[in-house]
């Protein structure tokens, strides 16, 4: 075939004929999806692990604040009786899971480890689900500060006060990406932390303000992850996590379908401990 005819054959308008003459190279590399900013477990007051969780439901007793009084007693009078009261929180872990099935042909022919990559992505989804559960509980905050188009120092101060007024000590400001953008435009934050300690941004931790540890969560972490919401809370009192079964993987084979795969499950529950230790900030 003359060279001119070959060039004409390769460059046909629809491209279909030319493709058969041009070798395709698929690199044995996959660019994985971006890691989302999620809520670390150390923000919980405590985590009940599988070794501690017994039965289908566990109850935690909470001492009710301000339920015992000390009174003045006259000489010779009986000392008045009083005692503390208790409330309780129940944890009933729910099972979450995903099954992965891949044909052996896909495993044999693929240039990347399909099964392992699917398993890693499933692990991310479990972590995102946990963040979503935590945010759902923080949404039950006792107080809400209604901001405007952007969060302000006055909004932050109001929410700090709402927590402190209940005798709790706010430790964290957890906020969506839009509120974080507002925060970066506030000189008080930028000057205090020089753009929020940018070396920590990949972990979600972005600095401090008024002594609060400031961290972000991804707006794509679930239905409760709202970019315009933020939460100021006392991490020693706000919420707890109960895990009856942490992320568990079981390999599977389906010979009649010529498939391999894995089943991943987790049993988890997240509950508020004291809603008065939480204040929510909303912006539009």
C-alpha positions in Angstrom: 0.0 0.0 0.0 1.4 3.4 -1.0 2.2 5.7 2.0 -0.4 8.3 0.8 -3.1 5.7 0.7 -2.1 4.5 4.2 -2.3 8.1 5.6 -5.7 8.5 4.0 -6.9 5.2 5.5 -5.8 6.2 9.0 -7.3 9.7 8.8 -10.8 8.8 7.7 -13.4 11.1 9.2 -15.2 8.5 11.3 -12.0 7.1 12.6 -13.2 3.5 12.7 -10.9 2.1 10.0 -7.9 3.9 11.2 -8.3 2.6 14.8 -7.5 -0.9 13.6 -4.0 0.3 12.5 -3.2 2.4 15.5 -2.1 0.4 18.6 -3.8 1.6 21.9 -1.7 1.8 25.0 -3.4 1.7 28.4 -1.1 2.5 31.2 -1.1 0.1 34.1 -1.9 2.9 36.5 -5.2 4.3 37.8 -5.6 7.8 39.3 -7.6 7.1 42.4 -10.4 9.4 43.6 -9.5 12.2 45.9 -9.5 11.6 49.6 -12.3 13.4 51.4 -11.9 15.3 54.6 -13.7 13.1 57.2 -14.2 13.2 61.0 -11.6 11.3 62.9 -12.8 9.0 65.7 -10.8 10.9 68.3 -13.4 13.7 68.1 -15.9 11.4 69.8 -16.1 11.4 73.6 -15.3 7.7 73.5 -15.6 4.7 71.2 -17.1 1.4 72.4 -15.3 -1.3 70.4 -16.5 -4.7 69.4 -14.8 -6.3 72.4 -16.8 -4.2 74.8 -20.1 -4.3 73.0 -22.4 -7.0 74.3 -25.8 -7.9 72.9 -27.8 -6.0 70.3 -28.3 -2.9 72.5 -26.2 -1.2 75.2 -27.2 1.5 77.6 -25.0 4.2 78.9 -25.9 6.1 82.1 -25.4 9.8 82.2 -25.4 11.9 85.3 -27.9 14.7 84.9 -26.3 18.1 85.6 -27.4 20.2 88.6 -29.5 17.6 90.3 -28.1 17.8 93.8 -28.3 20.8 96.1 -26.4 21.7 99.2 -28.7 23.6 101.6 -28.3 25.6 104.8 -29.1 23.5 107.9 -30.2 25.0 111.2 -28.6 23.8 114.4 -30.2 20.5 115.5 -32.2 20.2 112.3 -32.2 17.2 110.1 -29.8 17.4 107.1 -32.0 17.3 104.0 -31.7 14.3 101.7 -30.8 14.7 98.0 -29.1 12.7 95.3 -28.1 12.8 91.7 -30.4 11.8 88.8 -29.4 9.7 85.8 -30.4 9.7 82.2 -29.4 7.0 79.7 -28.4 6.7 76.1 -29.0 3.5 74.1 -26.7 2.3 71.3 -28.2 -0.2 68.8 -25.6 -0.7 66.0 -27.0 -1.0 62.4 -25.4 -3.2 59.8 -23.9 -1.5 56.7 -22.4 -3.4 53.9 -21.4 -3.8 50.2 -20.6 -6.9 48.1 -18.1 -6.8 45.3 -18.2 -9.3 42.5 -15.8 -9.4 39.5 -15.5 -12.0 36.7 -12.3 -13.9 36.5 -12.0 -12.7 32.9 -11.8 -9.2 34.1 -9.3 -10.1 36.8 -7.2 -12.0 34.2 -7.3 -9.3 31.5 -7.1 -6.2 33.6 -3.8 -4.4 33.9 -4.7 -3.2 37.4 -5.7 -5.0 40.6 -9.5 -4.6 40.2 -10.5 -6.4 43.3 -8.1 -4.7 45.7 -8.9 -1.3 44.3 -12.6 -2.0 44.8 -12.0 -3.0 48.4 -10.0 0.1 49.1 -12.8 2.3 47.7 -15.3 0.4 49.8 -13.2 1.2 52.9 -13.5 4.9 52.0 -17.2 4.6 51.7 -17.5 3.1 55.2 -15.5 6.0 56.6 -17.7 8.5 54.8 -20.8 6.8 56.2 -19.4 7.1 59.7 -18.8 10.9 59.2 -22.3 11.2 57.9 -23.7 9.5 61.0 -21.7 11.8 63.3 -23.0 14.9 61.5 -26.5 13.6 61.8 -26.1 13.6 65.6 -24.4 17.0 65.7 -27.4 18.4 63.8 -29.5 17.9 67.0 -27.5 20.7 68.6 -29.2 22.4 71.6 -28.6 25.9 70.1 -28.3 27.2 66.6 -26.6 30.4 65.5 -28.2 31.8 62.3 -25.5 33.5 60.2 -26.0 35.4 57.0 -24.3 34.9 53.7 -21.0 34.3 55.4 -19.9 33.2 58.9 -18.7 36.0 61.1 -16.6 36.3 64.3 -19.9 37.3 66.0 -21.5 34.0 64.9 -18.5 32.0 66.3 -18.5 33.9 69.6 -22.3 33.4 70.0 -22.0 29.6 69.5 -19.0 29.5 71.9 -21.1 31.3 74.5 -24.1 28.9 74.0 -21.9 26.0 74.8 -20.1 27.6 77.7 -23.3 28.9 79.2 -24.3 25.2 79.8 -21.0 24.7 81.7 -19.3 22.8 78.9 -15.9 23.7 77.4 -15.9 24.0 73.6 -12.9 22.3 72.1 -13.7 22.0 68.3 -15.1 24.0 65.4 -16.1 21.5 62.7 -17.3 23.2 59.5 -18.2 22.6 55.9 -16.1 23.8 53.1 -18.2 26.9 52.4 -17.9 28.1 56.0 -14.2 27.4 55.8 -14.0 29.7 52.8 -15.7 32.4 54.8 -13.3 31.8 57.7 -10.3 32.3 55.4 -11.5 35.8 54.7 -11.5 36.7 58.4 -8.3 38.4 59.5 -8.6 37.1 63.0 -8.2 33.5 61.7 -5.7 34.1 59.0 -3.4 36.3 61.2 -3.6 33.9 64.1 -2.6 30.8 62.1 -1.0 32.2 59.0 -3.6 30.7 56.6 -4.5 28.0 59.1 -1.4 25.9 59.2 -1.6 24.7 55.6 0.6 21.7 56.4 -2.4 20.2 58.1 -5.0 20.8 55.4 -4.7 17.3 53.9 -6.0 15.9 57.2 -9.0 18.2 57.5 -7.4 20.1 60.4 -6.9 23.7 59.3 -5.9 25.7 62.4 -7.3 27.2 65.5 -9.5 30.1 66.5 -10.3 31.3 70.0 -8.6 28.1 71.3 -10.9 25.9 69.2 -9.4 23.3 66.9 -10.8 24.0 63.4 -11.4 21.1 61.1 -13.3 20.7 57.8 -15.5 17.9 56.5 -16.2 17.2 52.8 -19.6 18.2 51.4 -19.6 14.9 49.6 -19.4 12.8 52.8 -23.1 12.1 52.9 -26.6 13.6 53.1 -25.8 15.3 56.4 -22.7 17.0 55.2 -23.8 20.5 54.4 -21.1 22.9 53.2 -22.9 25.9 54.9 -23.1 24.3 58.3 -20.6 24.3 61.2 -20.6 22.9 64.7 -18.9 24.1 67.9 -18.8 21.4 70.6 -17.1 19.9 73.6 -15.6 16.7 72.3 -15.5 15.2 75.8 -19.3 15.4 76.1 -20.9 15.7 72.6 -21.3 12.2 71.1 -20.0 8.6 71.3 -19.6 5.8 68.8 -20.5 2.2 69.4 -19.1 -0.5 67.1 -20.4 -4.0 67.4 -18.5 -5.1 64.3 -15.8 -3.0 62.7 -15.2 -3.1 59.0 -14.9 -6.8 58.2 -14.1 -8.4 54.9 -14.9 -11.9 53.8 -13.6 -13.2 50.4 -16.0 -15.1 48.2 -16.0 -17.2 45.1 -18.9 -18.0 42.8 -17.7 -21.0 40.7 -21.0 -21.3 38.7 -20.7 -17.6 37.7 -16.9 -17.8 37.4 -16.6 -14.8 39.7 -14.5 -13.7 42.7 -15.2 -11.0 45.1 -15.6 -9.8 48.7 -18.3 -8.9 51.2 -17.6 -6.0 53.5 -19.8 -5.2 56.5 -19.8 -3.0 59.6 -22.2 -2.7 62.6 -22.1 0.8 64.1 -24.2 3.4 65.9 -23.4 7.1 66.8 -25.4 8.9 69.5 -25.4 12.3 71.1 -24.5 12.3 74.8 -25.4 15.8 75.7 -26.9 18.1 73.1 -26.3 21.2 75.2 -22.6 20.6 74.6 -23.2 21.3 70.9 -24.0 24.6 69.1 -24.7 24.7 65.3 -23.8 27.6 63.0 -25.8 28.0 59.8 -25.1 30.2 56.8 -26.9 30.7 53.5 
